[in-house]
Amino acid sequence: MSDNRFYITTPIYYPSDKLHIGHTYCTVATDAIARYQRLRGREVMFLTGTDEHGQKIEDKAAEAGVSPKEFVDKIVCGDRGVLDLWKLMNISNDRFIRTTDDYHVSAIQKIFKKMYENGDIYKGKYVGKYCKPCESFWTESQLVDGKCPDCGREVQDAEEEAYFFRLSKYADRIQDLLENTDFLEPRSRVNEMVNNFIKPGLEDLCVSRTSFTWGVPVDFDPGHVVYVWVDALSNYITALGYDNDKYDDFDKFWPADVHIVGKEIVRFHSIIWPAMLMSLGLPLPRKVFGHGWLLLDGGKMSKSKGNVVDPYILAEMFGVDALRFFLMRTFPFGSDGNFSNELLIQTINTDLANDLGNLVSRTTAMVGKYFGGQLPAGCKTWAEPQEVDTQLISMASALRDAYQKDMDTYAPHKALEEVFKVIQRANKYIDENAPWALAKDMEQSGARLAHVLYNLLETTRICGVLLTPFMPESMDKLFAQIGACEGCRTWDSAGVWGSLSDHATVSKGENLFPRVDAEKALEELERVAEEAKKAALPALEVEPLSEEHVDFDTFCKNDLRAVKVVNCENVKKSNKLLKFTLDDGTGTHRQILSGIAQYYKPEELIGKTLVAIVNLPPRKMMGQESQGMLISAVHTERGEEKLNLLMVSDAIPAGAKLC
């Protein structure tokens, strides 16, 4: 490679208090690519981090009763936070940036001022639509059914004094970049950006806010904070030391080789980010790759939708490497993929347990059984190679080049497919040569048997080297079992057949990938999911049970009847009372007033069947007579009193006595 340095990034994540497998997907993919580049011998800078400013953070912190910084600190650094998850998933990032880091905040102020001073930022007034969850500005024409085109949520009207970035100034250059280079991949993303955003007319971008305070202050105009995406996108250069003294490797690693991002933020990375860099006079990244989503039940995983999958639970049940492998093996990286627990278990059992696990287990067991764990010297070669030998050796020898082509084009799923073609061929090779039959006559067939087993070990070694970026811990165990020295675990050795010593010490260790009992695993996952649902329910408080006993005869004096709501309306001059006209089965309507206006709208209750005590003496409320009392249940939810009317089946006739 002409340039031995490689800079790769994931997007810096909004610090959600519920991390799910979708967050893990992008970062595991980036980690596998970074590990692959290190395997190639390149000096890698792998950056990730957290995007911690913005209105939604400020709002969530207020709801939680803490400061925004306390809110993000807990999610990033707390138990099972972002840092914990990346450690669990064995993410090998070289640097981690938080947009609340002092050096980054200072650099953002300088970047904003540079673009202002060169005339690309000007002051105006923003009037339009804003999606708070996406931190995105939209025009009316860009909305889909009146909602955010990215997340489908409601948008809000926004009007405030703001600074604007002259994004329109760079429209032609951005369109040329997208259409006439490989800057953005997959190619389908190019069509989306050009047709949906540039050709309709690229409008200038609102780049400051005054309606909240949790952001990087515009130092030359108090009251304004920098738009969160200007803040977040700039992390890719501030984390290298641009406009700060924290780091000093900007010249060494910039421009980035690739930004790996989810498709929902491709617009920011392929239109806004290059325009900002053009304004600053900086080189552009070499590539932005927009991967698809992991879908659950046909929809994107989202905490707000309640359809998230907990990576901690999956990693604990199936192992980190198995989970990493599944994410990269199963879903084409540029497209959406449908996640299911059944598919996860099937992939583990088919690829890892049946194919790779069996290959390692059977081969090492036979070397131990027939040769005491060490093959005889000279077994690498065979005087008269058979066609089955040639086929396997040819496939294994050519594997590295095919794998490299796929990894270099950001198709890790295809690279893994190539590896498993060889693994499947090796398992077939076992059956074709029947080592157990050769072992029956060691004097005549012992040398042939040793050669067959060497071919299997060497094929396993080559596959193990290429699987290392995806399953690093498991491949270390594999190398130990087949006796592969450090020199046999390198990129160069993966392209050379025969690198494994024919006298390596082989040991059948633990089963690398035990087969999963699908039925039991699915039952356990269902149980855990139900527990999680229960744990997510709001904390309830109910009044303690009364210790005062009531005798049966006294209780029976209460006349409880089913009543039908004929009409319901608010009581004038009262914020609490609703007036009910009720059919109590007597043929004469009964009027009851109830203080539940804050819990129900009158029209919601018409036609419902309720329960009332009908033998209470009438009493006046707001000058109107109430002839009884409706039965309701009261509890406290997160410090707020809640009330629910007791409703019964509409099949119960009006006037039916409850006993």
C-alpha positions, 0 to 999 in steps of 0.5 A: 500500500502506498499510504500505510495510514488508515483513518476510520470512524463510526458516527458519534452516538447520541447517548441513549439510555437504552442501547440496542443491537442496532447501535452495536451493528455499526460499531462492530462493522467498523471495528472489523474493518479497522482490525482487518486494516491492522492485520494488513499492517497499516497504522490505524486510527479508529475513532468513535464517541458520543454526541452529547449536545442538543435540545433533546438532551436538555429536555431529557435531563430536565425530565430526569431532574439532573443537569445535562452534563450529569445526564450524559455522564451517567449514560456514557460512563455509567453502568452498562453505558456506552463505554461498557458496551464497547468494552463488552463487544471488544471494540478496538477504537484508538480514540473516544471523543465526547462533544462535551470535552473542553478541547472539542468545545473550544475548537468548534467555536473557532471552526464556527468563527472561521466560516463566519469570517469567510462569509459562509455564515450569516445572521437571519431568522429561521421559520420552518419545521424542526424534528427534535429526535433527529435534530433536523430542520425541514421545509414543508415540502420535505415532510412526508405526510406532515412528519419527519421524513427520516424518523416519521415522528411529529415535527414542531414549528420553529421560529427564532433568530439564527445563523445560517450556513451558505449550503446553497453555495456549494450545491454544484460542487456537492452534486459533482462530488456525489455523481462523478466520484465514489465518495458516497457508497452504496451507489443507491445512496447517491440517487437519494441525496441528489434527487431528494435534496440537491435537485429540488434546491439546496437551501441554506442551513440553520446552524445556531439555536437560541431556544435552548442553551445546552450546546457549544456557545457562539462566543461572539454572539451570546445567546446562540448555541451551535447547531448540534450537527455542525458540532457533531460532524466536526469531531472527525477533525477535532479528535485529531487536533484540528484547532486544539492542542489536545492531539497533534495527528491531524496532518498524519491521518486526515483526510479520513479513509472512510466514515461508516454511518447509518443510512439515516445520517447519510445526508449530514455526512455526504452534503453538509459535512463536505460543504463545511470542509470546503468552507474551511479549505480542508481536504474531503474524506475519501469515502462515506459508506452508508449501511442499512438498518437492522429491522425488527418486525419490519421496522427500525429498532427504536426505544420509543417504539419499544422494539429494541434488542439488548446486546448485553443479553445476547452476548451473555447467552451466546458469546461476544464473538458469536454475536459479532460474527452473526451481525457481519455474516448474516446481513448485506452491509449496505442493505437493511436486514431483518433481525430475529433470535431464530436467525441468530441461533440458526447462524450460530448452529450452522456456521459456527457449531456445525461448520467451523466448530466441527472442523476444528474439533474433528481435526484436532481430535484425530491428530491427538488420537492417531498421532499423540497431538503432533504430526510427523515431520515431512507430512506437508507434502505428498508424493502423488497429490490427489485431486481432492488435495489439489482442490482444497489447497487451491481454494485455501491458497486463493482465499486471501485475495478474494477476501481482500477484494470484498473487505476493501469494498466494504462487503464484510458479509461477502468476505465471510461467505468466501471463508465459509466456502473453504471451511465447508470444502474442508469438512467435505474433504474429511468425508472424502478421505475418511481418516478413520479408515486410513487409521486402520492400517497405519503402516500402509496409510499413516503417511497419507493420514498425516498429510490429510490432517496437515491439509485440514490444519493448514486450511483451518489456520488460513481461515482463522487468520481471516476470521480474526477481525470478526472473532478475535478472542475465539481465533486466539483459542483456535490458533492455540488448539492447532499449534499456530505460532505467532508468525502463522497468524499474520496477513502475509502467512494467510497468502502462503500455503504451508506456513504451519509447521508440520510438527506443530503441537495440536490439542483438542481444547474446549468446544469453541462454538457449542451448539445452541438448544434453540427451544431452550434459548428461545424460551429463555429469551422470551422470559427475559423479554417479559421481565424487561417489559415488567421492569419498564412499567412505571412505578406504582403506588397504591394506598395501604389496605385499611386495617379497620374491619367492616361487618358484612351487614354494613357492607351489604347496605351499599347498593351497587348497580351497573349504570349506562352513560346516556350523556356526559358534559363538563360542569360550568365554572368547574375544572374538576367536575363532569355531569353524568346522565345515567340509565340505572334501570328504573326508567328515570335517568339519574344524575351523578357529578364526579370530580374526574374531568382531568382524567377523562373527556366527556365524549369518551364516556358516553355509552360506557357501563359504569358502577355506581352506589345509588343509595347515598343521600343526594348532595349539592355540588356547584349548585347541582344535585348529585344522586350517588357516586361512581366507583373508581380506582386511585393510585399514584404514578411517578408522584402523580395521582391517577384515577380510573373509573370502574367499567364493566362489560356492556353486556351487563344490563342497566340496573343490575345489582353487583354483589 
